[in-house]
C-alpha cells in the first residue's frame, strides 16, 4: 500500500529532489510501520520497493529516472560496504527477493482475480496511466494558471532567460519499438531535428495544449519550461543553432539505440 501511495504521489510531482526524498521515506517508513504492526520490516521494504519500482517510473521524467538510479546505486554501494556481516545481509536479502519473486509474485495476481478485488478493465488502467503522466507536469497547457507566475513575469521582465532541457528522447530504453528505433548517425538526428522544429513552430504560435501533446510524443523535458518561457516572452521565432546527442544506453542498462538529442535554440521576438 505504501509503495502504491508513493507511486501516485510521484506521478503528480515533477521535482527530482522531492521524488528522491519520497522514495527514501518509503524505504524507512515501510520498515517502521511493519515493525510497529509486528510484521517483517525487511519484507515490507522489499514489497514496497517492488510496487513503487514498477509503478513509479511511469510518472517520472527522464531526469528523475537518472537521479533516482544514481542515488540508489550509491546507497547500494554503501550497503555493500558494511562490516563483516554484510555477507549475511546479502544472503538474507537474496532469500527474501527470491521468495517474493517465486512465491508471492506468482500467487498474488491469481488470488486478487479470484477474490474480485480489482475490477478495472485494461482500457481503464491505460487511461489512468496516461492521465497520471499528464498530471506529472505542472503547466498542462495553461502556464498562466501556475502559482506565482505573475511574480515570475515581474522578475523575468528585464532578465535573460536560459533554459536547459532535452527536447527529444529516442530508442529502446525510452519505449520506442525496436523496429522503429534508429541510431543518431543513421537518420536519428534528422528525425530529432524535424521533431524539435515542429515543437518550435507550435510554441511560436502559442498553442500550449498542442505543444504539451508534442512533448509527450517527442518525450521532451520541455513541457513546463517551454510553455512558461513562451508565455513570459510572448510571440517568438526560434531556430536551431546546433544539434548533438548523448548515448543513454549504459545509463538505463538498455539495448542500443537509446539516446537523447540536445539542441542549442535561439529565440528572437517575432
N, C-alpha and C positions, 0 to 999 in steps of 0.2 A: 504493500500500500504506500509506504514512504517513497519507494522508487518511482511509482506511478505519479504521485503528487509532485515530486521533484521534476519529473519529465514534463508535466503540464506547466509548471512554473517556468521552466527553461524555454518552452515553446512561446511564451508570452514576453520574454525578455531578450533584448539584443545587446547585452553588455557582457563581454567575456570575463570581466573580473567578478561580477555578481554571479554568473553561471558557474565559475570555478568555485566560488565560495559555497554555493548551493550543493555542489557535489561533495565538497569536503564535509559540510554539515550533515549531509545524508549518511556518509560512512560513519561518522562519530555518533550521530543521533540514532541510527538504526541499532547500533550496538547497545547504547544506553537504554533505549526503550525495551529491547528484547531482554536485557538483563533484569530490568525492573519488573518485567512480567514473567520472570523465571523461565525464559526460553534461551536458546543458544544465541549469544551475541554474534559469534562468527558466522553462523548460518544466516542470521538476519542481514549482516553486512553483504554477504555473497549474493543473497536473494535480491536485496535492494540494488546492488550493483548490476546484476544481470538484467533486471527490469529496466532500470534507468539507462543502461548501456544499449539496450535495444530500442527504446522509445525516445530517449533524449536527443540523439543526433538528428532525428527527423526535423526538429525545430531549431537547430543550430545553424549559424552562419559558418562558412568555411574558416573564418578567422578564429571563431570559438573552438572549432574542432581541433585546430592546430595547437591552440593554447592548452586545451584540456589534455591532448595527447602528450605534450611535452611535460606538463605539470605532473600527471600521474606516472609517466615514465620515470621522472625524477623521484617521486615518492616510492616507486617500486625499487629503485636503486638504493635508496636509504634503507628500506625494509630488508633488502637482501644483504645489507652491510652490517646487520646487527651482530650481537655477540655469539658465543659458542652454541646457543640453542637455535640458531637460525635454520639449521637442517631439520630440526624437529618441527619448527613452524612451517617450513616449506612442505614437509610430508603431510602435515595436518591440513594445510590449505589445499594441497593437491587432492587429498581424500575427500574433502568437502565439495570441491568443484566436480570431481568425478562422480560422486553420489548425486549431486544436483543435475548433472548432465544426463546420466544414465537412468536414474530412477525418477527424480522429481519432474524433469522436463518431459519424460515420456508418459507420465501418468496424469499430470495436471490438466492438460488440454482435454483428453477424453472425459475426465471427471467433470470439468466445467460444462462440457457439452451435454453430458448425461443429466446433470442437475439443472440444466437450463438457466444457468446464471447469466451467460452472455446471449443476448437475443438480437444484437445488431447484425445487419447484413454486411457483406463485403463492401457494397457501394456506400453504406453509411460510414464505415470505418475509413474508407478512402476520402470521403468528403471531410470528415473531421480532421484527418491528417493534413489535407490541403488547407483547410481553414486555420489550423494551428500554425502552419508555416507562414501564412499570410499575416496573422496577428503578431508574429515574432518581430515584425518590422513596424516602427513607430509611425512613420509618415502615412503609409497606406493610402497614397493618392491624395492626401489632404494636409500638406505641410503647414498651411495657415492655421490649422487647428492644434498644432503642437503646443504644449505648455511652455511658456516663456519665449515664444517665437518673436514677440514684439521687442523684448529686451535684446534678443539676439540680433534682430534687424537694426536696432539702435547702435549696438557695438560694431556691427559689420559695415555701417554706413561709410566710414572713412578708412576702412581696413582692406588689406589684401587678403583674399581668401584662397587658401591652398588646401585641397582635399586629396587624401591618398586612399584609393580603393582599387580593387581588382575587378575590372568590368567584364571579364569573361573567364569562366572555368569550363574545362572540357576534358573528356576522357572517361575511361572505365571507372576510375576512382571517384568520379563525380556523378556516376549514374548513367553516363552515355552508353548505349548499347555497343557491344564490341564491333559489330558490323558497321556502325556509323562513326566510330571513333577514328580520328586521323592524327598523325604526327604534325607538329608545327611546320616542319620543312616540306611536308607533303600535302600542302593545301590548308593546313590548320590555321596558319597566321592570316591567310586570305579570308578564311571563314570568320576569324576573330575580328578582322578589320571591318567586314561587312556588318557584323552584329553590332560593333561599337559605333559605327557610323549611323546605323539605324537608331540606336539609342540616343545619339547626339541630336538627330533630326527630330525625334519625338520630344525630347526635353526642350529643344529650342522653341517649339511652338507651344510649350506649356501644357501639354496633355499629360498630366500627372498620373492618371489612372493607367493609361496605355504604357507609360514608362514603367510603372510598377509591374505590369504584366510582362513587359520586355525583360526586366531584370530577373524575373522568375525563370523565363525561358533561357536567358543567357547565363544564369547562375551568377549574377553580378552582385558585388558587395555594395553597389552604389544606390541602392533603393532609397535609403534615407538621405544620404549626403547629396545625391543628385537633385532630388526634389527640393530640399531645403535651399541648396545653392541657387537653383533656378528661381525660386520664389523670392529670395533675398535680392538677386541681381536683376530680375526682370528679363525681357526679351534678349536673347543671346544668339551668337553664331559660334559654333565650335568646329575645330579641325584637329586631326591627329598629326602631331609633330614627329612622334617616334613610336614604334611598336616593337615590343620584345616579349619574351615568355620565360617562365620558370618551371622546370620539371618538378612535379609533386608526387611522382610515383613512389619514391622511397619514403616520403613523409607519411603517406597513407598506407604504406605496405600494399600498394595496389599494382596491378599489371600496367605496363605502358601500352598506349599513351595515356598519361594523366598529367595535365599541365595547366598553368594559369597564364593568361595574357595580361600584360601590363602596358598601358598606353600613356604617353605624355600628350595631354589635350590642352589646347589653348582656346580660351573663351573670350570673345570680344562682343561689345554691345551691338545689337542688331541695328 
